[in-house]
Amino acid sequence: LALLESIQSELYAAKQHKNTLKSQKRILSDEMDEIRAVLHPIRRLPVETLRHIFEATLEASDKIELWQATQLSHVCQHWRAVVLNSPELWSHITVNFRK
């Protein structure tokens, strides 16, 4: 009986350790994702160039709808800042009120 309790105790400790390791792995993975995002080549583009790319992308559509600029702003914090600080992306918006 004491041996069984000892084994159960060790099993519980091993499960706790496994959960701790999983948590640490998740944290490290998130940190690696952040580092990769910062080092991504698109981050080296000047803001003006990125802004022109966004404008060209939206102008390529038949009509500019609110969700298009909004989608660009949801990619990452850097793109959000560029989109929100680009009034030209928000100056011609088509909103569909039919539904």
ABEGO torsion letter per residue (X at the ends): XAAAAAAAAAAAAAAAAAAAAAAAAAAAAAAAAAAAAAABAAAABBAAAAAAAAAAAAAABABBBAAAAAAAAAABAAAAAAAAABAAAAABBBBBABX
